[in-house]
Amino acid sequence: MQTTATERANFTKVDQWRGALICVTVLVTAAAYSFRFTSFLHVKDMALFGGACAVGATVIFRRRLPWTGSAAFVPLWALIACALLFRVLLFPAAVPADTLTSAARSALLLLFAGLSYDVLTQETWRERVSDALAGTAVLVAALGLIQYANLCPFFFPVFEGYAQRVYSVFGNQDLYGGYLALGAPILVHRFLSASRTRWLLLAGLAVVIPGLLVSGCRSAWLAAAVGVVVGLTYGGMNRRRVAVLAAVVVALSVATISVAPAPTTRRITDSLRDDDEGVWARLWFWDGAVRMWRDAPVLGVGLGNYAYWSPRYLGEALQTSSGTGRFSYEIRVDHPHSEPLQALAESGALGLLCWLWLFARLCRTRGPEWGGLAALIVFSLFNGPLECAAHALAGLLLAAALLAGKHGARSEARVPAYLLPAAVVVVGGFLLWAVVLPSHRFQAAEDAHLAGEPCLGLYERAVDHPWPNASGRMEYAIALAEAGFEAEAYREFERALKGLDTGDLYLALGLLAAKRGDNEAALQWTRACLYRWPSNLDAQQLIEALEERD
């Protein structure tokens, strides 16, 4: 849909600032990270909140804002409403607090998309936002390559025992590869269609392609390839440019494989082996997710509650003869490495229908944004990128650009401009208070703990926060046990059970109960551990010792 003269006339100076702030938010949300929080993703949530507040402030000067931006994502708003109604109010989830924070984070992303929508009705700004996503992918790729070459250990230190060579600004090499995968099709399309900046775009690809390869993420490679193929249908098929592009891609791939064979050729050869752990791990995760959905097929277990239930269902899957029994260790995963399966497990058939509703609306649109969006969709089949604000924001903006390009902004549906910014402050403020602030406090306590410094006071301050944090309580309990306060540690471990259901938590309770002579409780806790961690030798030996004692 081309921009009309009337729409251009109505596009004010304030809207120009809003468009610029949208692009800045894309950049900052992706690039921001800090070791002062328990997760890099919490920093990105904070960056998103700041960007949403800035964009919302510019909207207020317009006095009124079309409602179309929020209406475009009605299916996802319906999903959030159903989650709050059914899994918080009527049939509370196992951990309602996680459902609320997950819903708040999703709502903040949708509010930002709503504030951005009418800017994206302008073809010029659709291109600029796409350029911002592509430029951010180049920056992220460059930072990852710097880390891989260990050129700046001050910003990206090497952690003993951490296997991922490129954790990058996302704290995870798969998320790193996935972001580059959605940026690559945008760069390719812009290179094939641009008239003046094509060599600059080619230079960007010269950074993104090596970064994508050294990520070692095969699903990101597949996603990038699919995205490029989809994007080519919207690009100018100039034979000369296609030939140049193909030659550059081949040359960069060969050079990267020669310099860094470990994350490239080794990952390729692993794909051909029967004992490829990455494949079997995903089959295990998916098995657990399907089992979880079968127990709550309509409403799911609740947004954000997959992590709570995963040890139980993954432990159950380990005890079957489906092939996943080859795993002999415990793992608590926050997502099943598949967004459709996570949607099915957490929100049931009702939630999956909401996603399909949105996808059906998108299928009626056409535009070059489909390249990046297709890459993100393919990547989401094998990973959980929507847990990261940067990936989710990129996907929503690409979807908003497609919908805005087709439908435009309907001026007849208007609401007071302050409503959406006010909602941003309320929702984002809650998210900062409930998630980001405790994350900073617990990380400070953990840093002191690892450094051998006094940390109990810091942990006490963190757990005193009114919003529940089961993982933080478990860390506090470990610190208490190491300091000799076993009764207090036992109490904190029990409190952590309200938000965690992991094998190591039950094992800790079993060991403490056995130490104080409560054999019955020790057996109960340890058997619960083995259900979630079937191969744990410590738990097996403890049970044998307790049974002999009886």
C-alpha positions in Angstrom: 0.0 0.0 0.0 1.5 3.3 -1.1 1.5 6.3 1.2 -1.1 8.8 0.2 -0.6 12.6 0.1 -3.1 13.1 2.9 -1.2 10.7 5.2 2.1 12.4 4.4 0.6 15.8 5.2 -0.7 14.4 8.6 2.8 13.0 9.4 4.1 15.7 11.8 7.5 16.5 13.2 6.6 14.6 16.3 6.0 11.5 14.2 9.5 11.9 12.7 10.9 11.9 16.2 8.8 8.9 17.1 10.1 7.0 14.1 13.7 7.8 15.1 13.0 6.6 18.6 11.6 3.3 17.3 14.8 2.7 15.4 16.9 3.6 18.5 14.9 1.2 20.7 15.5 -1.6 18.2 19.2 -1.0 18.5 19.4 -0.5 22.3 17.2 -3.5 23.1 19.3 -5.8 21.0 22.7 -4.5 22.1 22.1 -3.9 25.8 23.5 -6.4 28.2 25.0 -6.4 31.7 26.6 -8.9 34.1 24.9 -7.1 37.0 21.6 -9.0 36.4 20.8 -12.7 36.7 20.0 -12.6 32.9 21.0 -10.5 30.0 17.3 -10.7 28.9 16.2 -8.6 32.0 18.4 -5.8 30.7 16.7 -5.9 27.4 13.3 -5.7 29.1 14.5 -2.6 30.8 15.7 -1.1 27.5 12.4 -1.9 25.9 10.6 -0.2 28.7 12.7 2.9 28.3 12.1 3.0 24.6 8.4 2.5 25.0 8.2 5.4 27.5 10.2 7.6 25.0 8.0 6.7 22.1 4.8 7.1 24.2 5.9 10.6 25.3 6.0 11.7 21.7 2.6 10.3 21.1 1.1 12.5 23.8 2.0 15.6 21.8 -0.3 14.4 19.0 -3.2 14.5 21.5 -5.0 11.6 19.7 -3.7 8.4 18.3 -5.4 5.9 15.9 -6.4 2.7 17.7 -5.6 0.6 14.7 -2.1 -0.2 16.0 -3.4 -2.1 19.0 -6.3 -3.6 17.1 -3.9 -5.1 14.5 -2.7 -7.5 17.2 -6.1 -8.4 18.7 -5.3 -12.2 18.6 -2.4 -11.7 20.9 -4.3 -9.4 23.2 -7.0 -12.1 23.4 -4.3 -14.6 24.3 -3.1 -12.4 27.2 -6.7 -11.8 28.3 -7.5 -15.6 28.4 -4.3 -16.3 30.3 -5.2 -13.7 33.0 -8.8 -14.8 33.2 -8.4 -18.6 33.2 -4.9 -19.1 34.7 -4.8 -16.3 37.3 -8.4 -15.7 38.3 -10.6 -18.8 37.7 -8.1 -21.7 37.6 -4.8 -20.4 38.9 -1.6 -21.9 37.5 0.9 -23.6 39.7 2.9 -20.3 39.8 0.4 -17.4 39.1 3.2 -14.9 39.6 5.1 -16.2 36.6 1.9 -16.0 34.5 1.5 -12.3 35.5 5.0 -11.3 34.7 4.9 -13.2 31.4 1.7 -11.5 30.5 3.1 -8.1 31.5 6.1 -8.6 29.3 4.0 -9.6 26.3 1.7 -6.7 26.9 4.6 -4.2 26.9 5.8 -5.6 23.6 2.3 -5.2 22.1 1.9 -1.7 23.5 5.2 -0.7 21.8 3.9 -2.2 18.5 0.7 -0.3 18.9 2.6 3.0 19.5 4.7 2.3 16.4 1.9 1.2 14.0 0.9 4.4 12.4 4.5 5.3 11.7 4.8 2.1 9.8 2.0 3.1 7.5 4.6 5.3 5.8 6.7 3.3 3.3 9.7 5.4 4.1 9.6 4.5 7.7 9.0 0.8 7.0 12.2 0.9 5.1 14.0 2.8 7.9 12.9 0.4 10.6 14.0 -2.5 8.4 17.3 -0.8 8.0 17.5 -0.4 11.8 17.0 -4.1 12.2 19.6 -4.9 9.6 22.1 -2.4 11.0 21.5 -3.8 14.5 22.2 -7.3 13.2 25.5 -6.1 11.8 26.4 -4.6 15.1 25.5 -7.7 17.0 27.4 -9.9 14.6 30.5 -7.7 15.0 30.3 -7.9 18.8 30.0 -11.7 18.5 33.1 -11.9 16.2 35.0 -9.7 18.6 34.2 -12.1 21.4 35.0 -15.2 19.4 38.4 -13.8 18.6 38.8 -12.8 22.3 39.8 -9.3 21.3 38.0 -7.6 24.2 37.8 -9.8 27.3 36.9 -6.9 29.5 33.5 -6.7 27.8 33.1 -10.4 27.1 35.1 -12.4 29.7 35.7 -16.1 29.4 33.9 -18.1 32.2 35.4 -21.3 33.4 33.1 -24.3 32.6 30.9 -22.3 30.2 30.9 -24.2 26.9 29.5 -21.5 24.6 32.3 -19.6 22.8 29.9 -16.9 21.6 27.3 -16.0 24.3 27.3 -12.4 22.9 24.9 -9.8 24.0 22.1 -12.3 24.5 23.9 -14.7 26.8 23.3 -17.6 24.4 24.8 -18.5 21.1 21.5 -19.7 19.6 19.8 -16.4 20.3 22.8 -14.7 18.8 22.5 -16.8 15.6 18.8 -16.3 15.5 19.0 -12.5 15.5 21.5 -12.6 12.7 19.3 -15.0 10.8 16.4 -12.5 10.8 18.8 -9.7 9.8 20.4 -11.5 6.8 17.2 -11.6 4.6 16.7 -7.9 5.2 20.3 -7.1 4.1 20.0 -9.3 1.1 16.7 -7.7 0.0 18.1 -4.2 0.5 21.3 -5.1 -1.4 19.3 -6.3 -4.4 16.9 -3.3 -4.4 19.1 -0.4 -3.3 20.5 2.0 -5.8 23.2 3.9 -3.8 24.1 2.0 -0.6 24.5 -1.5 -2.0 28.3 -1.7 -1.3 27.6 -0.6 2.3 25.0 -3.4 2.5 27.4 -5.9 1.1 29.9 -4.9 3.8 27.2 -5.5 6.4 26.7 -9.0 5.0 30.4 -9.6 5.2 30.0 -9.2 8.9 26.7 -11.0 9.4 27.6 -14.2 7.5 30.7 -15.0 9.5 28.9 -14.2 12.7 26.1 -16.5 11.7 28.5 -19.3 11.0 30.6 -19.0 14.1 27.4 -19.1 16.2 27.3 -22.8 15.5 23.5 -22.7 15.4 22.2 -25.0 12.7 18.6 -23.9 13.1 19.8 -20.3 12.6 21.5 -21.3 9.4 18.3 -23.0 8.1 16.2 -20.0 9.2 18.5 -17.5 7.4 18.4 -19.6 4.2 14.6 -19.8 4.2 14.3 -16.1 5.0 16.6 -15.2 2.1 14.7 -17.4 -0.3 11.4 -15.8 0.8 12.9 -12.3 0.6 14.2 -12.9 -2.9 10.6 -13.0 -4.2 10.3 -9.3 -3.2 13.7 -8.1 -4.4 14.9 -7.0 -7.7 16.3 -10.1 -9.4 19.2 -8.3 -11.1 21.4 -11.1 -12.4 24.6 -9.2 -11.8 23.8 -8.4 -8.2 22.6 -11.9 -7.6 25.9 -13.3 -9.0 27.9 -10.8 -6.9 25.9 -11.8 -3.8 26.4 -15.5 -4.4 30.1 -15.1 -4.9 30.5 -13.1 -1.7 28.5 -15.6 0.4 30.5 -18.5 -0.9 33.8 -16.7 -0.4 32.9 -15.6 3.2 31.6 -19.1 4.1 34.8 -20.8 2.9 37.0 -18.2 4.7 35.0 -18.5 7.9 35.1 -22.3 7.8 38.9 -22.2 7.2 39.5 -19.9 10.2 36.9 -21.4 12.6 36.2 -25.1 11.7 35.0 -26.0 15.2 31.6 -24.2 15.2 31.1 -24.8 11.5 32.3 -28.1 9.9 32.1 -29.9 13.3 28.4 -28.8 13.7 27.7 -30.0 10.1 29.3 -33.4 10.7 27.5 -33.8 14.0 24.2 -33.4 12.1 25.0 -36.6 10.3 25.8 -38.7 13.4 23.2 -40.8 15.2 24.4 -39.6 18.6 24.0 -35.9 17.9 23.1 -34.5 21.3 21.4 -31.3 20.0 18.9 -33.4 18.0 18.2 -35.8 20.8 17.9 -33.0 23.4 15.2 -31.3 21.3 13.3 -34.5 20.9 13.4 -34.9 24.7 12.2 -31.3 25.3 9.4 -31.7 22.7 8.4 -35.0 24.3 8.1 -33.3 27.7 6.1 -30.4 26.2 3.6 -32.7 24.5 3.1 -34.7 27.8 2.5 -31.3 29.6 -0.1 -30.3 27.0 -1.9 -33.6 27.2 -2.6 -32.9 30.9 -4.0 -29.5 30.2 -5.1 -29.6 26.5 -7.5 -26.6 26.5 -6.0 -23.9 28.7 -2.4 -25.1 29.1 -0.4 -24.9 32.3 -0.3 -21.1 32.2 1.9 -18.5 30.6 5.5 -18.7 32.1 4.8 -22.0 33.8 6.6 -24.3 31.4 9.8 -23.9 33.4 8.0 -25.0 36.6 6.6 -28.2 35.1 9.5 -29.1 32.9 11.5 -31.2 35.4 8.5 -33.4 36.2 7.6 -34.1 32.5 11.2 -34.3 31.3 11.9 -36.8 34.1 8.8 -38.8 33.0 10.1 -38.8 29.4 13.5 -40.0 30.6 11.9 -43.1 32.1 10.3 -44.2 28.8 11.8 -46.2 26.0 11.2 -43.5 23.4 14.9 -43.0 22.9 15.3 -40.0 25.1 16.5 -42.2 27.9 20.1 -41.7 26.7 20.2 -38.5 28.8 21.6 -39.2 32.2 21.6 -35.7 33.7 19.1 -33.3 35.1 18.2 -30.1 33.2 15.7 -27.5 34.0 14.7 -25.7 30.8 12.7 -22.5 30.6 11.3 -23.4 27.2 11.1 -26.5 25.0 13.1 -25.1 22.2 10.0 -24.7 20.0 7.7 -21.7 20.3 4.6 -23.6 18.9 5.1 -26.3 21.5 5.6 -23.8 24.3 2.4 -22.0 23.2 0.6 -25.3 23.2 1.9 -26.4 26.6 1.4 -23.0 28.3 -1.8 -21.7 26.7 -3.3 -24.9 25.3 -5.4 -25.2 22.2 -7.0 -21.9 23.0 -3.7 -20.1 22.9 -2.5 -21.9 19.8 -5.7 -20.8 18.0 -4.9 -17.1 18.8 -1.4 -17.5 17.2 -2.9 -19.2 14.2 -5.5 -16.3 13.9 -2.6 -13.8 13.8 -0.7 -15.9 11.3 -3.8 -16.1 9.0 -4.0 -12.3 9.0 -0.4 -12.0 8.1 -0.8 -14.5 5.3 -3.0 -12.0 3.5 -0.2 -9.5 3.4 2.8 -9.1 1.0 6.0 -7.2 1.5 9.8 -7.5 1.8 9.4 -7.8 5.6 8.4 -11.4 5.0 12.0 -12.4 4.6 13.0 -11.5 8.1 9.7 -12.7 9.6 10.0 -16.0 7.8 13.5 -16.5 9.2 12.2 -15.8 12.7 9.3 -18.2 12.3 11.6 -21.0 11.1 14.0 -20.3 13.9 11.1 -20.4 16.4 10.3 -23.9 15.4 13.6 -25.1 17.0 14.3 -22.4 19.7 12.6 -20.0 22.1 13.5 -16.5 20.6 10.3 -14.9 21.8 11.7 -15.1 25.4 14.1 -12.3 24.3 12.7 -8.8 24.0 15.0 -8.0 21.0 13.8 -11.0 18.9 10.1 -10.5 19.9 10.3 -6.8 19.2 11.8 -7.4 15.7 9.1 -9.9 14.9 6.3 -7.6 16.0 7.7 -4.7 14.1 8.0 -6.8 10.9 4.5 -8.0 11.4 3.2 -4.5 12.1 4.9 -3.2 8.9 3.2 -5.9 6.9 -0.2 -5.2 8.4 0.2 -1.4 8.2 1.4 -1.6 4.6 -1.8 -3.5 3.7 -4.4 -1.8 5.8 -2.9 1.6 6.8 -4.2 3.6 9.8 -7.9 4.1 10.1 -8.4 7.7 11.4 -12.1 7.1 12.3 -11.1 4.9 15.3 -9.3 7.2 17.6 -8.6 7.2 21.4 -7.0 9.8 23.7 -3.2 9.7 23.1 -2.3 9.4 26.7 -4.0 6.0 27.2 -1.3 3.8 25.6 1.7 5.7 27.2 -0.1 5.4 30.6 -0.5 1.7 30.0 3.2 1.5 29.2 4.1 3.1 32.5 1.9 0.8 34.5 2.8 -2.5 32.7 6.5 -1.7 32.3 6.8 -0.3 35.8 5.3 -3.5 37.2 7.7 -5.6 35.1 10.7 -3.6 36.4 9.6 -3.9 40.0 8.7 -7.6 39.8 11.5 -8.9 37.6 14.3 -6.5 36.9 14.9 -5.0 40.4 15.1 -8.5 42.1 17.3 -9.7 39.3 19.8 -7.0 40.1 19.7 -7.7 43.9 20.1 -11.4 43.5 23.0 -11.0 41.1 24.8 -8.7 43.6 24.3 -11.4 46.3 25.5 -14.2 44.0 28.6 -12.2 43.0 29.5 -11.7 46.7 28.8 -15.4 47.4 31.1 -16.5 44.6 33.8 -14.1 45.6 33.8 -15.4 49.2 32.5 -12.2 50.6 29.7 -11.7 53.2 26.5 -12.3 51.2 23.7 -13.4 53.6 22.6 -9.8 54.2 22.4 -9.2 50.5 20.4 -12.3 50.0 18.0 -11.3 52.9 17.5 -7.9 51.2 16.7 -9.7 47.9 14.2 -12.2 49.3 12.4 -9.5 51.3 11.1 -8.2 48.0 7.3 -8.8 48.0 7.2 -10.4 44.6 8.0 -14.2 44.8 11.3 -15.4 43.4 11.8 -19.1 43.9 15.2 -19.4 42.1 16.5 -16.6 44.3 15.3 -18.3 47.4 17.1 -21.5 46.4 20.3 -19.6 46.0 19.8 -18.0 49.4 19.2 -21.5 50.9 22.4 -22.8 49.4 24.3 -19.9 50.9 22.7 -20.5 54.3 23.6 -24.2 54.2 27.2 -23.5 53.3 27.3 -21.0 56.3 26.1 -23.7 58.7 22.5 -22.4 59.1 20.9 -25.7 58.2 17.5 -25.2 59.8 17.1 -21.8 58.0 18.3 -23.3 54.8 15.8 -26.1 55.0 13.0 -23.6 55.5 14.1 -21.5 52.5 14.3 -24.7 50.3 10.7 -25.5 51.3 9.6 -22.0 50.4 11.3 -22.3 47.0 9.0 -25.3 46.3 6.2 -22.8 45.6 7.9 -21.8 42.4 10.4 -24.5 41.6 10.0 -28.3 41.1 13.6 -29.3 40.2 15.5 -32.5 41.2 18.4 -30.7 42.8 16.0 -28.8 45.1 14.4 -32.1 46.4 17.9 -33.6 46.8 19.0 -30.7 48.9 15.9 -31.2 51.1 16.6 -34.9 51.4 20.2 -34.4 52.4 19.3 -31.8 55.1 16.4 -34.0 56.4 18.8 -37.0 56.6 21.4 -35.0 58.4 18.9 -34.0 61.1 17.7 -37.6 61.5 14.3 -37.3 59.8 14.5 -40.5 57.7 10.9 -40.5 56.5 11.1 -36.9 55.2 14.5 -37.7 53.6 13.1 -40.7 51.7 10.2 -38.6 50.5 12.3 -35.8 49.3 14.9 -38.0 47.7 12.4 -40.2 45.8 10.8 -37.0 44.5 14.3 -36.1 43.3 14.8 -39.4 41.4 11.4 -38.9 39.7 12.8 -35.7 38.1 16.4 -36.9 38.0 16.3 -40.6 37.4 20.1 -41.2 37.1 21.3 -39.2 40.1 23.8 -41.4 41.9 23.8 -39.3 45.1 20.0 -39.7 45.4 20.2 -43.4 44.8 23.0 -43.9 47.3 21.1 -41.8 49.9 17.9 -43.9 49.5 20.0 -47.1 49.9 21.6 -45.8 53.1 18.2 -44.6 54.5 16.6 -47.9 53.7 19.4 -49.8 55.4 19.1 -47.5 58.5 15.4 -48.4 58.7 
